[in-house]
Structures are given as C-alpha cells and as structure tokens.
Amino acid sequence: MSENNADWLGLSKTAEFLGVHPSTVRAWADKGELPSHRTPGGHRRFRLTELELWTSANRSDLSSEGELLIQNAIGRARLEVTEGRLAAQPWYRQFDEAARAAYRDVGRRLLRQLVAYLGSDPELALAEGRLIGREYASMGRTGRFTLVETVRAFLFFRDLIAESMFSVYEIAGVRSSHAWADINRKVSAFTNEVLLGLIDAFGAPGEFQVRDQGSK
C-alpha cells in the first residue's frame, strides 16, 4: 500500500475522518472492531472505502450518502447472482419473462424501502412496505398461486435481502453483538409488516385463495 494513495489513511487522518481521538481508533483496531491493515514497516493504515462502509453500518441514523453506499454495496454483491438463484425456484419457473421482471423489480424496491426504514424515513418506508406486500399478493393471484406459494416467493426475497444486509456488516467489520442484534430486529420488523400486508391482501373478500380450483 502506498503512503500517497488517497484510498489509505494513517491513524491521525482516520481519527479526523471518524471524529474521534486517535487512541480510540487504535483501541477499536486492536479489538478488531474497526478494519485495519499493517504496512511492511508495521504502521497502521485504514482503507477509506472500508471506513465509509463501517461508518454507515455503525450509525443509528443513516444519512442519504450512507443509504446510497449500502445500496451500492448490496447491489454489487447480490444482483450478479440473483437470477441464477431465482431460476432454481419452482414457483419462478412458472412465470413468463414479464412476470419474472416484475418480481425482480419488486424485490429491488423492497430493498430500497428497507434501507429507508433503517435510516431517513421509517414510517413512510413501513407504509410503502405494506403496499409492496399487497403487490406480492396481486402477483401471486395473477400467477394463480396458493397463499403458501405466494408467501414462499416473498420469503425468498426476504431471505436474500437479509443475507445482503448481514453481508454489509461483515464487510464493514462490525463485531458488536448489539449492532448485529439490532439490524436483525429491524430487518425482521420491516419484512414482517410486508408479509402481513401480503396475507391481508391475499385473503381479502372476493379474492381466490386456492390455485385453479375450477379446472378439474
């Protein structure tokens, strides 16, 4: 690593970036709570991109910049493999390409609303999440899925998004058990509301709940 590389910071510059005393940075690094590296001469160096991710993951109130960072990090780690994993799902293979594109789009919107729930506007994000749940219900009915099949499709995206959020924490080097418990609780709270919106919409009066009952 080069001393002049703008992507690498020394101890003092890192402390300035994080707004804490250098001794605090040193203690965090020693405990493994803050990702750090050593030069061949034994000096501490901190990668700027890792510091940005660590800062975003450890802030209770994410800024818009932090939200964008998380979205980008998740996007790079997840979207490249999503289609392959989706293709292995029996319910997904029943869709035509237009329906598949709709499911992928709703999954991405679900991720964006989760990021908003974690940061800038949790109440609005919850309301949007419930509407997304109704969209899952609508797509399930359009595909003539049972309620169980529709929920299964939603749970695929829920688990994928949860894995992605946890991956962000791993990349950021977050070691605090409290932070992990907090993100797990928030992801569960948000996705539970989406699921409840799905079930409520699927069971609305006048909507069928069993696939293709009349085609015997």
N, C-alpha and C positions, 0 to 999 in steps of 0.2 A: 504493500500500500504506500502511496506517495504522500509525503508530508504536504505537498502543494495541491493535492487532489481535493477539489471543493466538496467532494462527497464524504470526506473523512474529517472529523473534528477531534481536537485534543480535549483533555479534561476540562480546562477553563472555558473553552468555547462551548462545550457540551453543557456545562453548568449554566452558562449565559443563555443558551438556547432553551433549556428547561426551566429557567428562572429559579434555580436552587443553588446552594453553596457547593463548591467543588467536593467537599468532604461527603456531602450527601450522594453525589454522583458516584464517588468512589465506593461508598458503602453499598449502594444499590448494585453496582457492578460486582463487588465481592460476593454478595449474596446470590448473584445470578438473576436478580430481578430486572436488570437492565442489560440488553445485549451489548457486549463489548468485544474488542479484539486487541491483540498484542502485536506490536511491531517486532521485527527480529531483535531489536535492542531492548525489548521488554516494556516499551511505553504503551500506555492505554490509548486506543483510538476507537472512535464511535462512528458508525456509518450513518450519514444523515437520513437516508431513506428509512433505516430501521428505527431511528429516533422519532421520525414523524409518525410512523405506524404505531410505535409504542405509546407515544403521547396520545394519539387518537383513541387507542384501545383502553387507556387508563383514565381518560377523562369521563366524569359522570355526565357532563353536558357537552355533547359533541357539537363542534362548530360545523358550518356548511363545508368548510375545507376538510374537516375530519370525516364527514359523511362521504364526500367525494372520494377521499383516499380509500375508505373501506370498500366502497362500491367498486373502485378500480381493482383493488387487491383481490376481492372476491371474484370479480369478472375474469381476471387473468387465470385464477386457479380453478374456476368452475366451468365456465361456458365451453371450454375446449372439450370437456368430457361429457357434458350433459346429454348430447344427442345419442352417444353410444349407450349410456345407461338407460335412457328413455326407451331405446329400441328393444331393450330386453324385457320391458314390461308388457304383459299380455294385454292389458287394457289399452295401452298406447298403440299397439299394432292394429287395433280395430278402427282407428281414425284414418280419415283421408289426410292429405297434406295440409289442407286449410285448417282442419281441426287441430292437427299437431302444432301448427304455427300458433294457433290461438292459445293452446296450453302453455307453450314455451313463453309466450308474451305475458300471460297472467303470472307465470312463475317469476319472471323478471320484475313485474310490478309488485308482486308480493315482497320481494327482496327490498325494493326501494322503500316501501312503506314500513318495513321492519327497521330499516336504517333511520327513517324519520321518527319512528316510535322510540328508538334508543336515544334520539337527540333533540331535534328542534321543535317538534310538534306532536307529542304523543297522543293527545286526544283526537286530533284530526286523523292521525295515522290509524288509530283504532277504528274510527268510523269508516275510513277507506278500506281497512282490513275486512270489516264485516261485509262491505259491498263486494269485495273480491270473493268472499265466501259464497255469496249469492251467485256470482259468476261461475264458480266451480259447480254449484248445484245446477245452474242452467245448462252448462256444457255436459254435465252428466246425464241430464234428462234428454238433451238433444242426441247424445250417443246411445240413448236407451239403456243406460247403466242402472243397476240397482243402487240403493243408497250405500251399501257396503262397498261396491266397486267405485263409486264416486268418492267416498271417503278415502279409499285406498290410493286413488290418484292424487288427492290432496296431500296425503301423508308422505308420498314420495317427494314432493316438492318441499314440504315442511322439513323432512329429514335432511334433504340436500342443502337447504339454506342454513339449518342449524350446524351442519358439518362445516359449512363455509365460514360461518361466524367464529366457530371454535378454532378453525384453521388460522384465522386472522390473529387470534390471541396467541396461538403457538408461534407464529412467525414473529410476532411482536415481543416474544419472550416474557409474557405475563405469567408470573409464578404465584401470585396471590390467590389462595383458595377462596377468599371472599369475592374477588373480582370474577372468578370462574362461576361461583355460585350465583352471583348477581346477574351475569349475562345469561346463564341458563334459565334463571327465573323469568327474566324479561322476554327472552325468546319464547318460552312456554306460554307466558301470559298473552302475548300478542297472537301467536298462532292458535291458541285455544279459542280466542274470540273469532278468528276467521273460521275455525271449524264449527263453532256454534252457529255462526251466520249461515254456513253451508247447510247444516242439518235443519235449521229453522226454515230456510227457503225450500229445501227439498221436500219437506213434509207439509208445505202449505196446502190448504184445501184446494181440491181440483187438480192437483198435480199427481201424476202416477209415480209410484214408488217401487214398482216391480217391473223388470225389464220384459217387454213384449209379451204380456200376459195373454193377449188376444190372438197370438199367432200360433195356434196349436195345429 
